[in-house]
Amino acid sequence: MEIVTGIGGKVVEWCIEPTIRQTSYIFCYKSKAENLKQKLLDLKAARERVQSSVTVATRNGEEILQHVKDWQGRASKLAQEAEEGVVEEDKQKAKCFFGLFPNLKHRYELSKKTDKKTETIATLLEEESSFKAKVSQPFDPQEIWATSSKSYMPFESRKSIMKEILGVLKDATLERIGVYGMSGVGKTTLIKQIAKEAKADKLFDVVVFAAVTQTPDVKNIQGQIADLLGLKLDEESEAGRASRLRIRLRLEKKVLVILDDIWTSLNLEDVGIAFGDHEHRGCKLLLSSSDPNVLPEMDAERSFGVDVLKEVEAWNLFKKMAGDVVEDPNVKSAAMDVCRKCSGLPIYIVAAAKALKKLPPSEWETASPRMLADPRSAIELSFNHLANEEMKSAFVLCSLMPYNATIFDLLKYGTAFSLLGGITTMEEAHQRLQRLVKNLKSSCLLFDGHMAEEFTMHDVIRDVAASIASRDRKMFLMRNAIGPRVLPDAGMLRNCTTISLLYNDSLRLPHQLECPQLKAFQLYNKNPCLRVSNQFFSRMKALEVLDLKGMQLLSLPSSSFGLLGGLKTLCLESCLLDDIAMVEKMKKLEILSFYSSTIEELPKEIGQLTQLRSLNLDDCSKLREVPPNVISRLSQLEELHIGNSFDQWEDYQTAGHRASLAELNHLPHLTSLNLHIPDYSKMPKDIFSERLQRFRILVGSGWDWSDKYGASRMLKLKLNESIHVNHGVQILLRKTEDLHLDELKDVKDFLFDLEESKTGFPQLKYLHIQNGLELKHIINSVEAPTLDAFPVMESLYLQNLINLEKICNAQLAKQPFAKLRVVKVGSCCRLKSLLSFSIARGLLQLQEIEVVDCRNLVEIIAERKRIEVAGKATLMPLSMPLGEWSLQAQGHDQLENRAAFY
């Protein structure tokens, strides 16, 4: 009986439910039609949100994710079909017999189609919600070309050649342009200025730059280009990286690739640069070399020679560098003689002028004969007149550094060469080295690098520094040698304090080196066949610094490594590593770096290095295992850099097989930290302390490690709960210079709700907020009227803040945003005016305002006399001068009235 009942119930279910569903298509057609109309409105809003994010990403030169493109195509097609169906139903009214009876068959068919479209739209809306406005990777490294060059002087001789080269770059039939001239004539300064002009004139969408140097390091060149494309190259092989780079370059319609300081012909295919109709017609190449014969070897179609400065130009440059003292009748004649002897080469002119500037006028007559005999002596004279021995040692050590060196590169050698006398902490060491580099730059012996903490030394100056290092400091340098080279004889090796071997293709290392006085050994390699014998380091017992790069060390040479008990700095960077447990024997190690090396597991033996003060694991992308209680045992650690590296932290509340974030609480001296925490909710509340002075910390998924400002304190937060519960994060917020926030929760008034200390973010320079559903104001009137809000902020980016009403809703006694240069706002639907006149008139450094897809915006600056710009329905840039400001509005589909600028 139960079986019969069960079968009967199923029969009823199978028969009745389909019948009800089918009849609903006839009798519920009105509700289904209304439901479809509502879903269409929801889909329209979703399409606008996605398009808004896509517009911003496309403008920044980013690649849109394929699944987002697919969604847009499907959504557009479905919206059109559904709207046509609604219109058809309204017209037909689904009736016949002169309107007396409904056409049931037609109503049934339309209603069924309506139901299906409603379900499909619901699916699309679910997909859109999963995007969370993430349609691409936000990064714009091209801003480097937007700033003016401090070193460029617009001489007439340079203006003419620049005009010619810019004209050739516009020629669609030419792809490769060369620039040549003797070393020190100013080729690099010139082509960088050409890049800025070409970018400003919109000749190219993207400009990338790489310094090649004497012996090309293909991976380094690829890395330089990738950085300016916002591309992360994770491939190990040069060929794999070249393939990725080639694909990325093809995404750009018009791109200029600049290869500077080429000494020998370079295979562009090996780098990943493609040309021609079948490759990339929009790609152009600008080459520079001191040797004009290299340019034809690289198929340059037009080449331009950069000549020395004319006599008047040279004298004007000399006067600018030396100051008004050159007009003194007692020194003017000597100064002009020295300037003429520099033969119009800016590198010598600047060095000579800076050197003489440091001398009293009475000594100019005695100093000038040496410069007249050899202009290079001006560089050595500058060296001799450096303020102290620390600066002189720093200058000599910089001759060992790579092209774009960092403070950390200098820090490796600091202790061994008496740069850090009296220093007790790593933070003090950084500060001293920064001062030394700054002073060397002011003497024009060093120059700015690509990023804030980077610096570089010109080849001419490096040659002088290397000569001094060899002659006076017993250093042996073999840098970028081409062809066979040999190490010095045994007698010289026994007296060497430093051996530096950089990228020597033909280098063969002996079985053993006897160097009893050697303090530092540096070997940067790109030859995969180079091997280090087990006994190589056995007679270097005074060694304090071992700096290896690009080596394949499947195991460390145990016999000789075990004898390096006095080693204080060990750097195994960009190396292929396996068994490195041998480091446990180096008990005096203070600095240990595996930067960018292939290493899968950090050995537990590292926990025995109790004197370690700096551990660098940045860019060790293959690192998957860090044993528990290794980091916590390094109680003297002051710097822990583990960015773009291991991030599989164990839950701090449970014991596991990996390190946990709670171990940071056992590092009482930690002042510098690079770290990624994938999940904010699993982060201990008090792992960040007031001691942190430098940090690059990412919290949440979706972030990348791009850092276009080079700030020393960067924080990127993606939140899934209220920020107020975490005291450690509040500490970081007070200190950060570069702040990125995503998915803010429970924050309506940024300044009031986010910063508990109510100090106005005194150190924040760059602020980027995106996807905050509740945020209404950046500054609101509830804050204290005497608050000094954002006093050093330079750029403000606000994206997809759908409830943002005003940036500043307050009258403050002190001008907020006093140093603001750039404001960019996108997809802030409720924003009606950007800035009040009272705020805007105090923004004396403001250079750029950009507004994208803010549908209700009618005022850029509110109050006072207006200048109106008619709204445009298409993606059309609107620009107008307002003082020194550049204003742009894009994607204002909803600006039906007028955008007003007051």
C-alpha positions in Angstrom: 0.0 0.0 0.0 2.8 2.4 0.9 4.5 1.6 -2.4 1.2 2.4 -4.3 0.8 5.7 -2.3 4.4 6.7 -3.0 4.0 6.0 -6.7 0.7 7.9 -6.7 2.3 10.9 -5.0 5.1 11.0 -7.6 2.6 10.7 -10.4 0.7 13.7 -9.0 3.9 15.6 -8.5 5.1 14.9 -12.0 1.8 15.8 -13.5 0.6 18.7 -11.4 3.8 20.8 -11.1 4.5 21.0 -14.8 0.9 21.9 -15.4 1.1 24.7 -12.8 4.3 26.0 -14.4 2.9 25.9 -17.9 -0.4 27.6 -16.9 1.6 30.3 -15.1 3.0 31.4 -18.4 -0.6 32.4 -19.4 -2.1 33.8 -16.2 1.1 35.4 -14.6 2.4 37.0 -17.7 2.1 40.5 -16.3 4.2 39.8 -13.2 6.8 37.9 -15.3 7.0 40.9 -17.7 7.4 43.3 -14.7 10.0 41.1 -13.2 11.9 41.1 -16.5 11.8 44.9 -16.7 13.2 45.2 -13.2 16.0 42.7 -14.1 16.8 44.7 -17.2 17.2 47.8 -15.0 19.5 45.8 -12.7 21.5 44.5 -15.7 21.8 48.1 -17.1 23.3 49.3 -13.8 25.6 46.3 -13.7 26.8 47.0 -17.2 27.5 50.6 -16.3 29.5 49.5 -13.3 31.6 47.1 -15.3 32.1 49.5 -18.2 33.1 52.2 -15.7 35.9 49.9 -14.3 36.9 48.8 -17.8 37.1 52.4 -19.0 39.5 53.3 -16.1 41.6 50.2 -16.7 41.8 50.7 -20.4 42.9 54.3 -19.9 45.7 53.1 -17.6 47.0 50.8 -20.4 45.8 47.6 -18.6 44.7 44.4 -20.2 41.0 43.6 -19.5 40.4 40.1 -18.2 38.9 37.8 -20.8 36.0 36.6 -18.7 35.0 40.3 -18.2 35.1 40.9 -22.0 32.9 37.7 -22.5 30.5 38.9 -19.8 30.1 42.3 -21.5 29.4 40.7 -24.8 26.7 38.3 -23.4 25.1 41.1 -21.3 24.9 43.5 -24.2 23.3 40.9 -26.5 20.8 39.7 -23.9 19.8 43.3 -22.9 19.1 44.1 -26.6 17.0 40.9 -27.1 15.1 41.4 -23.9 14.2 45.0 -24.6 13.0 44.1 -28.1 10.8 41.4 -26.5 9.3 43.9 -24.0 8.6 46.4 -26.9 7.0 43.7 -29.0 4.7 42.7 -26.1 3.6 46.2 -25.5 2.7 46.7 -29.1 0.8 43.4 -29.6 -1.1 43.7 -26.3 -1.5 39.9 -26.8 -5.1 40.2 -27.9 -7.3 39.2 -30.9 -11.0 39.3 -31.9 -11.0 43.1 -31.9 -9.5 43.2 -28.4 -12.3 41.3 -26.8 -10.3 38.1 -25.9 -6.6 37.5 -25.1 -4.4 35.6 -27.5 -3.5 32.8 -25.2 -1.1 31.1 -27.5 0.9 34.3 -28.2 0.8 35.2 -24.5 2.1 31.7 -23.6 5.1 32.0 -26.0 6.1 35.5 -24.9 5.8 34.6 -21.2 7.9 31.5 -21.6 10.7 33.5 -23.4 10.4 36.2 -20.7 11.0 33.7 -17.9 14.0 32.2 -19.6 15.6 35.7 -20.2 14.9 36.6 -16.6 16.8 33.5 -15.4 19.7 34.3 -17.7 19.9 37.9 -16.5 19.9 36.7 -12.9 22.9 34.4 -13.8 24.7 37.4 -15.4 24.1 39.5 -12.3 25.6 36.8 -10.1 28.7 36.7 -12.3 29.0 40.5 -12.1 28.9 40.5 -8.3 31.8 38.1 -8.3 34.0 40.6 -10.2 33.9 43.0 -7.3 35.0 45.7 -9.7 38.2 43.7 -10.3 38.5 43.7 -14.1 42.3 44.2 -14.4 45.5 44.8 -12.5 45.7 48.5 -11.6 49.2 49.8 -12.3 50.5 52.8 -14.2 54.3 52.8 -14.3 54.3 55.3 -17.2 54.0 58.2 -14.9 57.8 58.3 -14.8 57.6 60.1 -18.2 55.3 62.8 -16.8 57.8 64.5 -14.5 60.3 67.0 -15.8 64.0 66.1 -15.8 66.1 68.2 -13.4 69.3 67.3 -15.3 68.2 68.4 -18.7 69.1 71.9 -19.9 67.5 73.1 -23.2 70.6 74.1 -25.1 70.1 75.1 -28.8 72.4 72.3 -30.0 70.2 69.8 -28.2 66.9 71.4 -29.3 67.7 70.9 -33.0 68.6 67.2 -32.7 65.7 66.5 -30.4 63.3 68.1 -33.0 64.9 65.9 -35.7 64.5 62.7 -33.7 60.9 63.4 -32.7 60.2 64.0 -36.4 61.7 60.7 -37.4 59.7 58.9 -34.6 56.6 60.1 -36.4 57.7 58.5 -39.7 55.6 55.3 -40.0 58.2 53.8 -42.4 61.1 53.8 -39.9 61.3 51.5 -36.9 64.9 51.7 -35.6 66.6 55.0 -34.8 70.1 55.4 -33.4 71.8 58.0 -31.2 75.6 58.0 -30.8 78.2 60.2 -29.2 81.3 59.9 -27.0 80.8 58.8 -23.4 79.8 61.7 -21.2 78.3 63.8 -24.0 74.8 63.5 -22.5 73.1 60.9 -24.6 71.1 59.3 -21.7 69.8 62.7 -20.6 68.8 63.6 -24.1 67.0 60.4 -24.9 65.1 60.5 -21.6 63.9 64.0 -22.5 62.9 62.7 -26.0 60.9 60.0 -24.3 59.1 62.6 -22.1 58.3 64.8 -25.1 57.1 61.8 -27.2 54.8 60.7 -24.4 53.5 64.2 -23.8 52.8 64.6 -27.6 51.0 61.2 -27.6 53.3 59.8 -30.2 53.3 56.6 -28.2 50.9 55.0 -25.7 53.8 53.4 -23.8 57.5 54.2 -23.5 59.9 51.7 -21.9 63.6 52.2 -21.1 66.4 49.8 -20.3 70.1 50.4 -19.7 72.1 47.6 -21.5 75.7 48.4 -20.3 78.9 46.8 -21.5 77.9 43.1 -21.4 74.1 42.7 -21.8 72.4 40.8 -19.0 69.2 39.8 -20.8 67.2 39.0 -17.7 68.0 42.4 -16.3 67.0 44.1 -19.5 63.8 42.1 -19.6 63.1 43.1 -16.0 63.6 46.8 -16.7 61.2 46.8 -19.6 58.7 44.7 -17.7 58.7 47.1 -14.7 57.6 50.0 -17.0 54.9 47.8 -18.5 53.6 46.8 -15.0 54.4 43.2 -15.9 55.6 40.6 -13.4 58.0 38.0 -15.0 57.9 34.8 -13.0 59.5 32.6 -15.7 62.9 31.2 -14.8 64.4 31.0 -18.4 65.3 33.9 -20.6 63.3 32.3 -23.4 60.2 32.0 -21.3 60.5 35.6 -20.1 61.1 36.8 -23.7 57.9 35.1 -24.8 55.8 36.8 -22.1 57.4 40.1 -22.8 56.7 39.8 -26.6 53.0 39.0 -25.9 52.7 42.0 -23.5 54.4 44.4 -25.9 52.0 43.4 -28.7 49.0 44.5 -26.6 50.2 48.1 -27.0 49.2 49.8 -30.3 52.1 52.3 -30.2 55.1 51.6 -28.1 58.7 53.1 -28.0 61.4 50.8 -26.6 64.6 52.7 -25.6 67.8 50.7 -25.2 70.6 52.9 -23.7 74.3 52.4 -23.4 74.8 49.6 -25.9 78.4 48.3 -26.4 77.9 45.3 -28.6 75.1 44.1 -30.9 72.1 42.8 -28.9 69.7 40.0 -30.2 66.3 41.6 -29.8 64.5 38.2 -30.1 66.4 37.0 -27.0 65.0 40.0 -25.1 61.4 39.6 -26.4 61.2 42.7 -28.7 59.5 42.0 -32.1 59.3 44.2 -35.2 57.7 44.3 -38.7 54.3 44.0 -40.3 53.9 40.4 -39.1 55.3 41.1 -35.7 54.5 44.5 -34.3 54.3 47.5 -36.7 53.5 49.9 -33.9 56.8 49.2 -32.0 59.7 51.5 -32.5 63.2 51.2 -31.1 65.5 54.1 -30.0 69.1 53.0 -29.5 72.1 54.8 -28.0 75.7 53.9 -28.1 79.2 55.5 -27.7 80.3 53.4 -30.7 78.5 54.5 -34.0 79.5 51.1 -35.6 77.2 49.3 -33.2 74.0 51.0 -34.6 74.3 49.5 -38.1 74.8 46.1 -36.6 71.5 46.5 -34.9 69.9 47.6 -38.2 69.3 51.3 -37.3 67.7 53.0 -40.2 68.6 56.5 -39.2 71.3 57.6 -36.8 72.0 60.9 -35.2 75.3 62.1 -33.6 75.2 64.0 -30.4 78.1 66.5 -30.5 79.8 68.2 -27.6 78.4 71.5 -26.3 79.2 74.7 -28.1 81.6 77.0 -26.2 78.9 79.3 -25.0 76.7 76.4 -23.9 79.6 74.8 -22.1 80.4 78.1 -20.2 76.7 78.6 -19.3 76.6 75.1 -17.8 79.9 75.6 -16.0 78.6 78.9 -14.5 75.3 77.2 -13.4 77.2 74.4 -11.6 80.0 76.6 -10.1 77.9 79.6 -9.1 78.5 83.3 -9.2 82.1 83.0 -8.0 83.2 82.4 -11.7 82.5 86.1 -12.4 85.2 87.0 -9.9 88.0 88.6 -12.0 90.6 86.7 -9.9 89.2 83.2 -11.0 87.3 83.8 -14.2 90.3 83.3 -16.5 91.3 80.0 -14.8 87.7 78.9 -14.8 87.3 79.5 -18.5 90.5 77.7 -19.3 89.3 74.6 -17.3 85.9 74.8 -19.0 87.6 74.8 -22.5 89.8 71.9 -21.5 86.6 69.9 -20.7 86.0 69.9 -24.5 82.3 70.5 -24.3 81.6 67.2 -22.4 78.9 67.8 -19.8 80.2 65.0 -17.5 83.6 66.7 -17.2 82.2 70.3 -17.1 79.9 69.4 -14.2 82.6 67.5 -12.3 85.1 70.3 -12.8 82.7 73.1 -11.8 81.5 71.2 -8.7 85.1 70.5 -7.7 86.3 74.1 -8.0 83.2 75.4 -6.3 84.3 73.6 -3.1 87.7 75.5 -3.1 88.3 79.0 -2.0 89.1 81.3 -4.9 92.8 81.5 -3.8 93.2 77.8 -4.7 91.7 77.9 -8.1 95.0 78.8 -9.8 96.8 75.8 -8.3 94.0 73.3 -9.0 93.4 74.3 -12.6 96.7 73.1 -14.1 95.9 69.5 -13.1 92.5 69.7 -14.8 94.1 71.3 -17.9 96.4 68.3 -18.1 93.6 65.7 -17.7 89.9 66.6 -17.4 89.3 63.3 -15.6 91.3 64.8 -12.7 88.3 67.0 -12.0 86.5 63.9 -10.8 89.4 62.9 -8.6 89.6 66.4 -7.3 85.9 66.2 -6.3 86.7 62.9 -4.6 89.7 64.4 -2.7 87.5 67.2 -1.4 84.7 65.0 -0.1 83.9 66.0 3.4 85.2 62.8 5.2 86.6 59.3 4.8 83.1 57.8 5.0 82.0 59.6 1.9 85.2 58.6 0.1 84.8 55.0 1.0 81.1 55.1 -0.1 82.2 56.6 -3.4 84.8 53.8 -4.0 82.3 51.1 -3.0 79.8 52.5 -5.5 82.2 51.4 -8.3 81.3 47.8 -7.3 77.5 48.4 -7.5 75.2 47.4 -10.4 73.8 50.0 -12.7 70.7 50.8 -10.7 72.0 50.2 -7.2 70.1 50.5 -3.9 70.9 51.5 -0.4 70.8 47.8 0.5 73.5 47.1 -2.1 75.7 49.6 -0.2 74.6 48.3 3.2 76.1 44.8 2.4 79.6 46.3 2.5 79.1 49.0 5.0 80.4 47.4 8.1 83.5 45.8 6.4 84.6 49.1 5.0 84.0 51.4 8.0 80.9 53.2 6.7 78.9 52.4 9.8 81.2 53.3 12.7 79.2 54.0 15.9 76.0 52.7 14.3 74.0 50.3 16.5 70.8 49.7 14.4 69.9 48.9 10.8 67.6 51.8 10.7 70.5 54.2 11.7 72.6 52.5 9.0 70.0 53.2 6.3 69.7 56.8 7.4 73.5 57.3 7.3 73.9 55.6 3.9 71.0 57.7 2.5 72.8 60.9 3.6 76.1 59.7 2.0 74.4 58.9 -1.3 72.5 62.3 -1.2 75.8 64.1 -0.6 77.5 62.2 -3.4 74.6 63.2 -5.7 75.0 66.8 -4.7 78.6 66.5 -5.8 77.4 65.0 -9.1 79.4 61.9 -8.5 76.2 59.8 -8.3 72.9 60.3 -10.1 69.2 59.3 -9.5 68.1 55.8 -10.4 64.7 54.7 -11.5 63.2 54.4 -8.0 63.5 56.6 -4.9 66.2 54.5 -3.1 68.1 53.7 -6.3 71.2 55.5 -7.6 73.6 55.1 -10.5 77.2 56.1 -11.4 78.2 57.2 -14.9 80.7 55.0 -16.7 83.3 57.8 -16.9 83.0 58.4 -13.1 83.0 54.7 -12.5 86.3 54.3 -14.3 87.9 57.0 -12.1 86.4 55.3 -9.0 87.7 51.9 -10.0 91.2 53.4 -10.6 91.2 54.9 -7.1 89.9 51.6 -5.7 92.7 49.6 -7.4 95.5 52.1 -6.7 94.7 53.1 -3.1 92.3 50.5 -1.7 93.9 47.2 -2.9 90.7 46.3 -4.7 90.7 44.1 -7.9 87.7 44.9 -10.2 86.9 42.9 -13.4 83.7 44.5 -14.6 81.7 43.6 -17.7 84.8 42.2 -19.4 84.5 40.9 -22.9 86.8 38.0 -24.1 89.4 36.2 -22.0 90.4 37.7 -18.7 92.6 36.3 -15.9 92.8 37.0 -12.2 95.9 38.8 -10.9 99.0 36.9 -9.8 99.3 35.2 -6.4 101.4 38.1 -4.9 98.7 40.7 -5.6 95.9 38.4 -4.5 97.5 38.0 -1.1 97.2 41.7 -0.6 93.7 42.2 -2.0 91.0 43.5 0.3 88.2 43.2 -2.3 87.7 41.1 -5.5 84.8 42.1 -7.7 84.0 39.9 -10.8 80.9 41.1 -12.6 79.4 39.3 -15.6 82.6 37.9 -17.2 81.6 35.4 -19.9 85.0 33.7 -20.2 85.8 33.7 -16.5 87.2 30.4 -15.1 87.6 30.1 -11.3 90.7 28.4 -10.0 90.4 25.5 -7.5 91.4 27.8 -4.7 92.3 31.4 -4.0 94.8 32.4 -1.3 93.6 35.8 -0.1 94.4 36.2 3.6 93.4 39.9 3.7 90.3 39.6 1.6 87.3 41.3 3.2 84.8 41.1 0.3 84.3 38.8 -2.6 81.7 39.7 -5.2 80.8 37.5 -8.2 77.8 38.3 -10.4 77.5 35.6 -13.1 75.4 34.8 -16.1 77.3 31.8 -17.3 75.4 28.7 -16.3 78.5 26.5 -16.7 80.5 28.4 -14.1 81.3 26.2 -11.0 82.8 26.9 -7.6 85.0 24.2 -6.2 84.6 22.8 -2.7 87.9 24.4 -1.6 87.5 27.8 -3.3 86.9 29.8 -0.2 89.1 27.8 2.2 91.9 30.4 2.3 89.7 33.5 2.8 89.5 33.4 6.5 89.2 37.2 6.9 86.2 37.3 4.6 83.3 39.4 5.9 81.2 39.9 2.8 80.3 37.2 0.2 78.0 38.5 -2.5 77.1 36.0 -5.2 74.5 36.5 -8.0 73.2 34.3 -10.8 75.0 31.1 -9.6 73.7 27.5 -9.7 74.5 26.2 -6.2 72.5 23.0 -5.7 74.6 22.6 -2.5 77.0 25.0 -0.9 80.7 24.1 -1.0 80.8 22.5 2.4 84.5 22.2 2.9 85.3 25.9 2.4 82.0 27.4 3.6 82.4 25.9 6.9 85.7 27.9 7.4 84.0 31.3 6.8 83.2 31.7 10.5 83.8 35.5 10.4 81.4 36.1 7.6 78.9 38.9 8.4 77.1 39.3 5.1 76.0 36.5 2.8 74.0 37.3 -0.3 73.0 34.4 -2.6 70.7 36.4 -5.0 69.0 35.3 -8.2 70.6 31.9 -7.6 69.4 28.3 -8.1 69.6 26.9 -4.6 68.8 23.5 -3.0 70.7 22.5 0.1 71.7 25.6 2.0 71.7 24.1 5.6 75.5 24.8 5.7 74.7 28.5 6.6 74.2 27.4 10.2 78.0 27.4 10.7 78.2 31.1 10.0 77.3 32.1 13.5 78.4 35.8 13.1 76.1 36.4 10.1 74.2 39.7 10.4 72.9 40.1 6.8 71.5 37.1 4.9 69.8 37.6 1.5 68.3 35.1 -0.9 66.6 37.8 -2.9 64.9 36.5 -6.1 66.5 33.1 -5.8 64.9 29.7 -6.6 64.4 28.2 -3.2 61.5 26.0 -2.1 62.1 25.5 1.6 63.9 27.6 4.2 66.1 25.3 6.3 65.3 25.1 10.0 69.1 25.6 10.6 68.7 29.3 9.9 67.1 29.6 13.3 70.5 29.1 14.8 71.8 32.4 13.4 71.0 34.3 16.6 73.0 37.4 15.5 71.1 37.8 12.3 69.8 41.4 11.8 68.5 41.3 8.2 66.8 38.5 6.4 65.8 39.1 2.8 63.5 36.6 1.1 61.8 39.1 -1.3 60.8 37.7 -4.7 61.5 34.1 -3.8 58.3 33.1 -5.6 59.0 29.3 -5.3 59.3 29.4 -1.5 56.5 27.3 -0.1 57.8 26.1 3.3 59.0 28.1 6.2 59.2 25.8 9.3 57.6 26.9 12.5 59.7 28.6 15.2 62.5 29.5 12.8 61.6 33.2 12.4 60.8 33.6 16.1 64.3 32.4 17.1 65.9 35.2 15.2 65.5 37.5 18.2 68.0 40.2 16.9 66.2 40.5 13.6 65.6 44.1 12.6 64.7 43.6 8.9 62.4 40.8 7.6 61.6 41.1 3.9 59.4 38.3 2.6 57.4 40.1 -0.1 56.2 38.4 -3.3 57.3 35.2 -1.6 56.0 32.8 1.1 52.5 33.7 2.3 51.0 30.4 3.5 51.0 31.3 7.2 49.5 28.9 9.7 46.6 30.0 11.8 48.3 31.7 14.8 45.8 30.0 17.2 46.8 26.4 16.2 50.1 24.6 15.9 51.1 23.6 12.4 53.9 22.6 10.0 54.6 26.2 8.8 55.5 29.5 10.4 52.7 31.6 11.8 52.3 35.4 11.9 52.4 35.3 15.7 56.1 34.6 15.5 56.6 38.3 14.6 55.8 39.1 18.2 59.1 37.4 19.2 61.1 40.0 17.2 61.4 42.9 19.6 63.9 44.9 17.3 62.0 44.6 14.0 61.9 48.0 12.2 61.5 46.9 8.5 59.0 44.5 7.2 57.8 43.3 3.8 54.9 40.9 4.1 51.7 39.5 2.4 48.8 38.3 4.6 46.2 36.7 2.3 43.3 36.9 4.8 42.7 39.9 7.1 40.4 37.9 9.4 43.2 35.5 10.3 45.7 38.2 11.2 46.7 38.6 14.9 45.6 41.9 16.3 49.0 43.1 17.6 51.7 41.9 15.3 52.6 45.4 14.1 54.4 47.6 16.6 55.3 51.3 16.8 58.9 50.3 16.1 58.2 49.7 12.4 59.9 52.5 10.3 59.9 51.0 6.8 57.3 48.5 5.5 55.6 47.2 2.4 52.6 45.2 3.6 49.8 43.7 1.6 46.6 42.4 3.3 44.0 40.4 1.3 43.9 38.9 -2.1 44.2 40.6 -5.5 47.0 43.0 -4.7 50.3 43.1 -6.6 53.7 44.3 -5.4 53.9 47.2 -7.8 55.2 50.3 -6.1 55.3 53.2 -8.5 56.2 55.8 -5.9 59.0 54.1 -4.2 57.6 55.1 -0.8 59.4 53.6 2.3 56.0 52.8 4.0 53.4 51.2 1.7 50.2 49.5 2.9 47.5 47.8 0.7 44.4 46.6 2.6 41.5 44.6 1.3 39.1 44.2 4.2 36.4 41.8 5.0 35.5 43.1 8.5 35.7 46.3 10.4 39.1 47.8 10.5 38.7 49.2 14.1 39.3 45.8 15.7 42.9 45.7 14.7 45.3 47.8 16.8 48.3 46.8 14.7 46.7 48.1 11.5 45.9 51.4 13.2 49.6 51.8 13.9 50.5 51.3 10.2 47.8 53.7 9.1 49.4 56.5 11.2 52.7 55.9 9.6 52.0 54.9 6.0 53.0 57.1 3.0 51.3 55.1 0.3 47.9 53.7 1.2 45.6 51.5 -0.9 42.2 50.5 0.4 39.7 48.0 -1.1 36.2 47.0 0.1 36.0 49.4 3.1 33.5 48.2 5.7 31.7 50.4 8.3 33.5 53.5 7.0 31.3 56.5 6.1 33.7 59.4 6.9 37.2 58.4 6.0 39.1 60.7 8.3 36.8 60.3 11.3 36.0 56.6 11.1 39.4 55.3 10.0 42.0 57.2 11.9 41.5 56.7 15.6 44.4 59.0 16.6 42.7 62.0 14.9 46.0 63.4 13.7 44.9 63.9 10.1 47.3 61.3 8.5 50.4 63.6 8.8 52.6 61.2 6.8 50.3 60.1 4.0 51.4 61.1 0.5 49.5 58.8 -1.8 45.9 57.6 -1.2 44.0 55.2 -3.4 40.5 54.0 -2.3 38.3 51.7 -4.3 35.0 49.8 -3.9 33.8 51.4 -0.7 30.0 51.0 -0.6 29.4 53.1 2.5 31.9 55.9 2.2 30.3 59.4 2.0 33.2 61.8 2.8 36.9 61.9 3.0 36.7 64.8 5.5 33.5 65.6 7.3 32.5 68.4 9.6 32.5 66.2 12.7 36.3 66.4 12.8 37.9 69.1 15.0 38.0 72.4 13.0 41.6 72.9 14.0 42.7 69.6 12.5 45.6 69.7 10.0 44.2 67.1 7.5 46.5 65.4 4.9 49.2 68.1 5.0 51.7 66.2 2.8 49.3 64.3 0.4 50.4 64.5 -3.2 47.9 62.3 -5.0 44.3 61.2 -4.4 42.6 58.3 -6.3 39.0 57.5 -5.6 37.4 54.7 -7.6 33.9 53.0 -7.5 32.7 54.7 -4.3 29.1 54.7 -5.2 27.8 56.7 -2.1 30.6 59.3 -2.0 28.9 62.7 -1.7 31.8 65.1 -1.1 35.6 64.9 -0.7 35.6 67.6 1.9 32.4 68.4 3.8 34.0 70.7 6.4 35.3 74.2 7.1 38.8 73.7 8.6 41.0 76.4 10.0 44.0 74.9 8.3 44.1 74.2 4.5 43.7 70.5 3.9 45.5 68.8 1.0 48.0 71.6 0.9 50.5 69.7 -1.3 48.0 67.9 -3.5 49.2 67.6 -7.1 46.9 65.0 -8.7 43.2 64.1 -8.1 41.6 61.3 -10.0 38.0 60.2 -9.5 36.1 57.4 -11.2 32.6 55.8 -10.9 31.5 57.9 -7.9 27.8 58.1 -8.9 26.5 60.4 -6.2 29.3 63.0 -6.4 27.9 66.3 -7.7 30.8 68.6 -7.1 34.5 67.8 -6.6 35.9 70.6 -4.6 34.6 73.8 -3.0 36.2 77.0 -4.0 37.5 77.6 -0.4 39.4 74.3 -0.7 40.5 74.6 -4.3 42.0 78.1 -4.0 44.5 76.8 -1.4 45.7 73.9 -3.7 48.7 75.8 -5.0 50.5 72.7 -6.2 47.6 71.1 -8.0 48.5 70.0 -11.5 45.9 67.5 -12.7 42.3 66.7 -12.2 40.7 63.6 -13.9 37.1 62.6 -13.6 35.8 59.4 -15.2 32.2 58.1 -15.3 30.7 60.2 -12.4 27.2 60.4 -13.9 25.8 63.1 -11.5 28.8 65.4 -11.4 28.0 68.9 -12.5 30.7 70.9 -10.8 34.5 70.4 -10.6 34.9 73.5 -8.3 31.8 74.8 -6.6 30.9 78.5 -6.0 32.2 81.6 -7.7 32.1 82.6 -11.4 31.6 79.7 -13.7 33.1 78.6 -17.0 31.0 76.0 -18.7 31.9 73.0 -20.8 29.1 71.3 -22.7 28.7 67.6 -21.7 29.5 65.0 -24.2 27.8 61.7 -24.6 30.9 60.0 -26.1 34.3 59.2 -24.6 35.8 62.5 -25.4 38.5 64.2 -23.3 37.7 67.7 -22.2 40.6 69.9 -21.2 41.0 73.5 -20.1 43.6 75.5 -18.3 42.8 76.6 -14.7 46.0 78.3 -13.6 48.5 75.5 -14.1 45.9 72.8 -13.8 45.2 70.1 -16.4 41.5 69.0 -16.3 40.1 65.9 -18.0 36.7 64.4 -18.0 35.9 61.1 -19.7 33.0 58.8 -20.0 30.4 61.2 -18.8 27.5 59.4 -20.5 25.1 60.8 -18.0 26.3 64.5 -18.1 23.1 65.6 -19.8 23.3 69.1 -18.6 26.8 70.8 -18.3 30.0 70.2 -16.3 30.9 73.5 -14.7 34.4 74.6 -13.7 34.5 77.6 -11.4 
